[in-house]
């Protein structure tokens, strides 16, 4: 066998020291720690693909607006629990401009990133009807959302959508909803980690079943408009970001500033609740929260109890970014398109050396190039592949940690630098030589 860039003993000792019994179940933080320590001990640069952190500068229009707000003294004032009026208005415009649906400003509520948005949404949805005590994930998905439910003590179910695309989704999703226990349906679109994008047909199935069985759809749009196969960049003109909101009134859209605007550090996002759901009265919520409707329980009870609102100055940033995007002055897709370009180059290298893309199609279309993609290698399980790649100075997380039932890894493109393509090509050539198919 050809020698590996990282001595096997280094990685094996670190894995042992960290008490990782099964590398297939290693968390993102554990994989990151092994990579960082192996890099330090060996002196060999790692190609780090495990962390889903933006790799681009924050949007200048947001930074300028936030700095100005701070200089004007906004830091001394508590934010309104409902959110900065200007941000609420611009969020409503943004949804109209880039999703093509109408949500009133009152239903657009700022949150400390989509992480807090999902936490508060889970609380509200799981308490709305005591008969419905279970959240359903259309997986693969973001592992921390399940941890949030674990913290809350809320039940959840999952299924891997890999074998249930298109028409097959109807029966599979319906089998869970028929139990009468599902309070909310959760998925990301585009998807973390697979980068699959649910089609209009699939979103219609989800929406119609959500209405039929009275479940709330939590649509996580963390990677907003990042399906680079179509031009979603022109405000108030189709094509729009696909959404379940066209097919049901039972929806909450979670829009994050982290990836689309590279504004992750300020923890800012907006939850947009449909007009119908915002004003809906659930008897169990009304009994518990003084007769308040769903939307006000979400903001004046859940968010108030969690953080008393969202960073005041960051709301000015988000408002400015959304306003500039709607006005056509800030083409945020132009900045983030680089993720798709990186994915295209990385896939070509992996495929040339015998790897395959695990989640490779959206029905009749090849998967888009974007922030993430998935890889597998014949004859190796997820854990075996992840650990083997460590010896070659490449770090990625196993799909099993995301709720996937497929053998493979999630690759993130955000931290790839130009000189690393040649490194990856050389290392994967050695990998292929040591692992003939």
N, C-alpha and C positions, 0 to 999 in steps of 0.2 A: 504493500500500500504506500501511496505517496504520503509524506509527512503532512500533518495539518498545521495551519498557521498558529493555532493555540494548542499547546500541549494538553492532551486529554486529562493528564493528572491534575492540572490546574482547575479545569472545569469540574471534574469529578469531586475534588476535595471541597470546592466551594458549594456545590450542590449538597454534599454530605453535611458540611458545617451549618448550612441554613436549614437543615432538617427537611428537605424536599423529598418526600418518599416517592412521589409519582410526578415526573416532570410534565406529564400531560395536564395535570391540574395545577401547575405552578401559576401564581397570579402574575399580573402585569408587573407589579412592584418587585416580585421575587425574580422574575426574568431580567428586569432592568438591573437589579442589584448584582446578579451573577455576571451580567455583561460588563458592568462598570468595574467590578473587582477583577475580573479576568483580564480586562483591558489594561488595568493598572499593573497587575502582576506580570503580564507578558510583554507589555510595551507595544502590543499590536492593536492598531485601530479597529474598533468594532463597527460594523455596518448595522446601525440600530434601527430596527423596524417594529419594535414592540409597543411604543408609546404613541397614543393618538393625540399628540399635542401639536397645535399649529406651528409651522416652521417659517412663517412669514411675518414681516413687521405689522404692527397694529395699524388699522386704517387712520391716516393722518386727519381726516375730517372729524373723526371721533375724538382723537387725542386733543386736537385744538379746541373743540367744544368743551371737553371736560376740564382742560386747563383753565379756560376762560371762566367757567362756572366756579371753579375753586378760587380763582383770583378775585372774582366778584363776591366771594364770601359765602357761597352756598353751603360749605361744610358745617356751618354753625346751626343749620336748620334740619329738623327731622323731615324726611320725605313723607308725603301723603301715602297712606297705606294702599290707596287705589292706584297710585302712580302719578308721575309728573303729567299734567294734562297734555303738554306738547308731545310727549312720548306716546301717550295713548292715541292721540290723533294721528301721529305719523305711523304708528303700528297698524292702525286701521287702514290707512292709505297703502302701506306696504303690502298688506294682505290682498287688497284690491289690485294693486299694480302688478304683483308677481305671482299670485295664486289665482286671481280672478274671481274671488268670492267676497261677499260683503259681511263684515263683522263690525259692529258698532264700537266706537272708541271705549265705551264703558266696559266692554268685555275683554279689552286688551290690558292685561295686568302685568307690570314689570316684576321680575323675580331675580333672585341671585343666581343667575345661570339656569339652564334647563334642569340641572340636578335638583335645585330647590323646587323648580316647577313640577317635576315628576313627583317629588316627595309630597308636596302639598296636594297634588292631584290625586295621588294614591289615597291619602287621608280622606279627602272629600268623597271620592268615588266609593270607597269601601264602607263609608258610613251612611251613604245615601239611602240604602235599602238593606235592612238587616238580613233579608233572605238571600242577598247576593254578597257573598263573603270572599270571592275568589277573583283574582286578576289573571287574565290569559295573555301570555306572550306569544306572538308569532315570531319564532326564533329562526336564525341566530339573532342575538341582540347584545345590548350593553350589560355586562354582568352586574354592575353596581346597582342597577334598578332592582334586581332581585334582592340584593343586600338591603336596599331600602325597605322592602316589604318584610324581610327577615327582622329588621329593627322594629318595624311597626307591629309585628306579629300577625300579618295578613297572609292568607293562603294564596298560592299562585299555581297555575298550570302552564305548561309550555308544549309546543310542538315545533319540530324542525320543518320549515316550509319547503325544503329541498325537493321533496317528492309530491308536493301539493300545489304546484303552480297552475294558473289558469282555472279551468272548470273544476279541477280536483279540489280547489280550495273550498268550494261551496259545501261539500259534504263534510270535509274535515272540520272546518270552523263551526259548522252547524252542530256537529256532534257534541261539542263543548257547550255551546250556547243553549242547547235543548235541556241541559241539566237545571237551568234556572238559577245557577249559582254565580255566573260570571257578571261582575259589576263593570269591568273595564277590559278593553282589548288594547294591547300596546305593541307597536312596531316602529322601526325607524325607516325612513324613505328619502334618499338612498340609505341603504342598510349598512350599519356597522355590525359585523365585520365583513360581510360578503359582497357588499356594494351592489347587490341586486336592487332593482327598482321595480316596485309593484306597478303593474299596468293599470290602465283605466278600467279594464274588465275586472281585475282583482279588487281594485278599490271600490268598485260598484258592488261587488259581492259582499265585501266587508261592511259597507255602509248600509246596504239593504238588510243584512242579517242583524246589524246593530239596532236598527229601527224595529225589526220584527221581534227581537228578543230583549229590547230595552237595555242594551249595554252601551256604555260610553266608550268612544274610541279616543285614545290618547295617541295622536300622530306626532312622533318625534322627528322634527325637521332640523336636526342638528347640522346636517350637511345640505343646507338649503340651496336649491337650484344648481347642485353640483353634478347633475347628469349631463356631461359635456357632449353627449351625442346629439343634443338639440340646443338651439339658442334660446335660453330662458332669460336673457339679459335685458330685453327691451321692456320698460315699464308700461303697463296698461295695454299691452299687445300680446296676443297669443303667439307661440305656445306658452302656457303657464306651468308652474310647478304642479305636478299631479297631486291630487288630494282627495281624501274621503269626504271632505266637506261638500262636494257636489252631490253626494248621494245619501246624506243623513244630516239631521240636526243635532245628533248626539255626538258632538266632537269637541275636543280641545286640541289646538295646534300649539306645539311647543317650538318657538323660534329662538335660536341661540345666536348671540353675537360672537361666540368663540371661534367657529370655523369660517363662516362666510365673511366676517369682518376681521378675523384674527385678533379678537378682543377678549381672549380667554381669561387673562389675568384679572380683569375687573369684575368677573362673575356677573354678567348681565344678560338677561333674556326676557322674553315676553311670552306669556301664556294667553292665547286668544281663544276665548270661549264663545261658542255659537250664541247668537241672540236668544234663541229658544231655550237652550240649556242654562244660560246665565240667569234667566228669570224663572226657571222651573222650580216649583216647590215640591220637595220630597217630604212626605210625612215624618220620616225618621230624622231628617235634618231639622225640620221645623220644630219637632219636639225637643231636640237637643240644643238648638241654637236660636231660641226665641223667635221662631217663625221665619227666619231668614231664607231667601231663595239660594239656589246652588252657588251662583256667582259670588254673592256676598259672604257666604260661608267660606268659600275659597280664600277670599281676600281679607275680610275683617276678622276671621277666626283663625284659619290655618296659617296664613302668612303672618298675621299679627303675632300669633303665638311663637312662630319660628324665628322671626328676625325684625319685627316691627317695620317692615318695608325693605326697600332695596337701595343700595348706595346712591345717594342723591346725585353726585356728580356724574356717576356712570350712566344715569338715566339721560342726562344731557348729551352724553356721547352717543348713546344708542339712538336718541331722537334725531341727532344731526346726521348720523349715518343713514338712517332710514329715509329721512327727508331728502338728502342728496341723491340717494338711489332712486327714489320716486321721481325726482326732478330731472333725472338723467345726467346729473353732474358727477356722480360717482358710480362707475361701472365696476362693481365689486367682483363680478365674475371674471373680469380681465386679470385681476390680481391673483385669484385662486386657481385659474386654469392650469397653472404650473403643476398642480398635483396630478392632473390627468396626463400631462406630458411625462412626468416622472414614472407614473404607473405603466405607461406604454413601453418605455425603455426597460424598466425592470422586468416586466412580463416577458419581453423578448429574450432577455438573458436567461431567465429561469426556464422558459420553454425550450430554448436551444440546448439546454443541458439536461433534458429528460424530465423536468418537472411538468406538472399539469395544473391548470386552474380548476379548483374544486367547484365553486359556484361560478359556472362559466357562461350561463345564458339567462336572459329574460325571455322565456318562451322562444320566439323565433329570432331573437336578436342576440348577438354576442354581448357579454357584460360590458358596461361602460368602464372607461379608465377614470380613476378618481383617487380619493384619499386612501382607500383600502383596496386590497384584493386578497384572494385566498390561493394558497399553493399546496400541492401534495406531491408525494413521490412514491411510486409503486413499490410495495413490499415493506414500507415503513409506516408504523403507526404515528399518530400525532406526537406523542411523547418522545418516541425514538427519533423522529425527524427534527423536532425542536432541539433536542440535546445534541444530535449529530451536528447540526448547523452551528451550535455554539463553538465546536472545535474549529470551525472555519471562520470564526469571528463574525457571525451573523445571528442576530437575536430577533425572535418573533414569538407570538403567543399561540397556544393551541386552540383550535376551534371548539374543543369540548368545553372550555371555560365560558363560551358564549351561548351555550345551549344547543350547539350543532351536534348532530349525530354522525358527521362526516369526519374522515381522517384527514387532517391537514392543519395548516397554520394561517393566521391572519398576518398580512404584511401591511405596514403603514408607510406611506411615501413621504411623510412630512419632513423628516430630518435628513433625507438623502442629499448629499452634496455632489457636485459635478465630477469630482475626482473618484468618487466611489463606484461609478459604473464599471470602470476598468478593473477595480479591485474585485467587485462582485463577479465579473466575468471570469477572472483568473481563478478565484476561489471555487466557483461552481463547476468550472472545468475539472479541477482537482477532485471535487466532491463526486462528480459523475464518474471519474476514473476509478475512484475507490468504491463506488456503488453501482456497478454495471447492471443495467436492466435486463 
